[in-house]
Amino acid sequence: MAVVEVRGLRKVFDGGRARRRGSHGRVNAVDGVDLATSEGEYLVLLGPSGCGKTTLLRTIAGLEQPTDGEIWIGGHVVNELPPRARRVAMVFQSYALYPHKTVRANIVFPLKAQGIDKTERAKKTEWAAELLGIGPLLDRRPRQLSGGERQRVALARALVREPSVFLLDEPLSNLDAKLRASARDELKRFQRRVRTTTIYVTHDQVEAMGLGDRIAVMYEGRLRQLGPPVEVYDDPADTFVATFLGSPPMNLVPRDGVLVGFRPEHLLPETLVHGDDRLVVPFQVDRVEHLSGDRHLYGTVRGLGAETRVIARLPVTVTAPVEPGEEHQFAVHADRLRFFDADSGERTEPVSVRTGS
Amino acid sequence: MTDPALYPTHGQSVSPPEVTGVPHASPPVDLRERRRLADRDGLLAWLFLLPSVVYIVALVAIPFFLAIAFSFSDVTAGDPSFDWAGLRNYQNVFDDPVFWQSLRNTIVFTAVSMLLIVVLGKVLANILIADFHGKWLVRFLVLLPWTTPVALSTIAWLWLLDSVFSPIDWVLRELGLIDVNMYWLGKPDLAIGSVIVVHVWRLVPLAAVIMMAGLVAIPKDVQEAASVDGAGFWRRMFEITIPLTMPIIAVAALFGAVLTFTDMAVVYVLTRGGPTNSTQVLASWAFFRGIEGGDVGQGAAIALFLFPLLLAAAIAILRAVRRMDVS
């Protein structure tokens, strides 16, 4: 178990052909990231495709050399160390099992590389196989396994050498939706048991919210926000985080150089919002979607700022009839409002918002 | 082109579909008319296969059966009339110690060359897939030996290994490693070594390119997983890379073996089988006997010996490839 820390990390890729033609094609995949895990933490790197999260993970693993900055694992700078000397274990998106080896040989491989003797190897393999419930599969080849089984074998291979850090690169993305949910649960329980610092890369906010002790949201090579799931969801640092997390995303209404943001689930019929600090707005509904019990209402609000299309999410418990084409009085609690600078997208101080009613 | 008689139907006739109710319906046409030549797979298959079938029949099958026929005849360059000679040619060939020498040489040359070709080809392939400046030039230069005609490049080697003017000897002399010339092609041991070296030099690039294809096909993340798992260069090489590319390596070995086994140009140009038949191989011996010596029957009998050996080797390697379980 160890703390992983990156300081001022930058990684620049030269585009292959572009190298000869000048600076075109240079990509700042990771553009100055400072990030530290705490002991035994489950840290999730979340961001859209191409935001640099996988590059950051691979740089920590030692598969990429950083252009700038330092990587610390367990109190040592490991920039110069090859992957095998970093005591990290990585699970790849494709699992990268050795196709010509049996499951047993796959799991034993890291132990053999460490030069652990035979009886000890067998013992650890048994332990890892039992922990992940793949005992009966030990003599099979990877191609005889289902996706979920492969994922468990990859985890066992990572686990067996008792690394100081787990690096997981979208390990659930190759599983179908149903399996993904149960595998997510398994992953979390598994990490609770072994208590190893884990860095988990995903573009799936559900995985991030469900798994992470803290979430690091990345965009365009930069760290946008780092915090526990609830904080990242409730108090997004900028409009990117606000709209990337949450489904449907946060509503943003322009008003006098600021963007007023509120989550769809906080825009509710007036009768359900009590208290003095509520803001009542007319909501012109033009479309209703029923999604897993909830109702998503699409429409425009007036009075909060510029007339803007927003989404309201009514929980299944709200049975008030709402039809497309109708206008209803909806309301939001003032303390649910978040304010962002319209130009930079950064969070700003709350401004007073009074509506007509 | 609309005359249906031009397009006789094969078996079941295809009637034009009903087009009632469509406003701009064209008059019913035979849909098969819309098939172009490129859509007719059966015909195309024959068209494309024909040249290679003609080629194989004319240049492989006919000579092969001719050779079988000649080996049972008393045909010579001076008397081309075909008379049945039974197994006499084979009898004569087996009684000749040069034949056994050639057979032994062929097997030794092939085995040693194949081993060296695979090992050096593997090393070269690893160098070639590495990313460095000017790799295209290096790849081009490496492939040159393979693209040069064997006879031509062997003549270059003939000069390199010349008894008097050999540049190799000159370098060794200047370095003070030898006092007198080596006579590369004049001493049996050195001549055998020289022939093998030329074979290896000629075939390593081919093997390297074949194995390169195999190396490139290994998923990158499998290699990366191995390095994160703690494997160093050699462990990755022997536990991941080589097992995963084994079928390709076997194919490269097969190519190396077949091309060495059947080649007579290197021996013919370099040593003409000498000194005293110490580098004679089956192919060159068959040529000397059958063409230069004029005894076509014996030449054919010797040459036919290549066939079962080659067949056995090819089958053995291909079966091994199929048994390998790497996917």
Interface residues (C-beta under 8 A of the other chain):
Chain A: A61 G62 L63 P82 P83 R84 V88 A89 M90 F92 Q93 S94 A96 L97 Y98 P99 H100 F109 P110 K112 A113 Q114 R141 R143 R157 R161
Chain B: P219 D221 V222 E224 A225 A226 S227 V228 D229 G230 A231 G232 R235 E239 I240 P243 L244 D325 V326 S327
